[in-house]
Amino acid sequence: MNSAEIRWLSTAEAAKRLGITPRTLYRFIDEGQLAAYRFGRVIRLKEDEVDVFIDKCRIAPGTLEHLYPEAVTDAKKS
């Protein structure tokens, strides 16, 4: 048995922690991007797994140029 106690989050708590709607949270769960557990009719998420998901979603520098192509084009002209 793990010496660390599992800290469970409700779907509402997890969605709030991620800053997303419950609907988006359910989509992430359904797509397999985020692990969740069903206990009867209740769905719970492990706090540490939510934290790992947050870390995996970090945007690498230099990967968003496609969102502002005109600014990059202007900068290259200078």
C-alpha positions as CSV (number, residue, x, y, z in Angstrom):
1,M,0.0,0.0,0.0
2,N,1.2,3.5,-0.8
3,S,2.2,5.5,2.2
4,A,0.8,8.7,0.7
5,E,-2.9,9.0,1.0
6,I,-4.8,9.6,-2.3
7,R,-6.5,13.0,-2.5
8,W,-9.6,12.7,-4.6
9,L,-11.2,15.6,-6.5
10,S,-14.8,15.8,-7.6
11,T,-15.4,16.7,-11.2
12,A,-16.5,20.2,-10.1
13,E,-13.3,20.6,-8.1
14,A,-11.1,19.3,-10.9
15,A,-12.8,21.5,-13.5
16,K,-12.4,24.5,-11.3
17,R,-8.7,23.6,-10.6
18,L,-8.1,23.4,-14.4
19,G,-10.2,26.6,-15.1
20,I,-12.5,24.7,-17.6
21,T,-16.1,23.8,-17.7
22,P,-17.3,20.4,-16.5
23,R,-18.3,19.6,-20.1
24,T,-14.7,20.1,-21.3
25,L,-13.5,18.0,-18.3
26,Y,-15.8,15.2,-19.4
27,R,-14.5,15.4,-22.9
28,F,-10.9,15.2,-21.7
29,I,-11.8,12.1,-19.7
30,D,-13.7,10.5,-22.5
31,E,-10.9,11.1,-25.0
32,G,-8.4,9.5,-22.5
33,Q,-6.4,12.6,-21.9
34,L,-7.3,12.6,-18.2
35,A,-7.8,9.6,-16.0
36,A,-10.9,9.4,-13.9
37,Y,-12.5,6.8,-11.7
38,R,-16.1,5.8,-11.2
39,F,-17.3,4.7,-7.8
40,G,-21.0,3.8,-8.3
41,R,-22.5,6.9,-9.8
42,V,-19.7,9.2,-8.6
43,I,-16.7,10.2,-10.8
44,R,-13.5,11.2,-9.0
45,L,-10.1,12.3,-10.2
46,K,-6.7,11.9,-8.4
47,E,-5.3,15.3,-7.5
48,D,-1.8,14.3,-8.4
49,E,-2.9,13.0,-11.9
50,V,-4.7,16.3,-12.5
51,D,-1.5,18.1,-11.6
52,V,0.5,15.9,-14.1
53,F,-2.1,16.7,-16.7
54,I,-1.6,20.4,-16.1
55,D,2.2,20.0,-16.5
56,K,1.7,18.0,-19.8
57,C,-0.4,20.9,-21.2
58,R,2.4,23.4,-20.8
59,I,3.1,25.3,-24.0
60,A,6.6,25.1,-25.3
61,P,8.1,28.5,-26.3
62,G,8.0,29.1,-30.0
63,T,5.0,26.9,-30.8
64,L,2.3,29.5,-31.1
65,E,3.4,31.4,-34.2
66,H,0.5,30.0,-36.2
67,L,-1.8,32.1,-33.9
68,Y,-0.2,35.4,-34.8
69,P,1.3,35.0,-38.3
70,E,0.9,38.7,-39.2
71,A,3.0,39.8,-36.3
72,V,5.7,37.3,-37.2
73,T,5.6,38.5,-40.8
74,D,5.9,42.2,-39.7
75,A,8.8,41.4,-37.4
76,K,10.7,39.6,-40.3
77,K,10.3,42.7,-42.5
78,S,12.0,44.9,-39.9
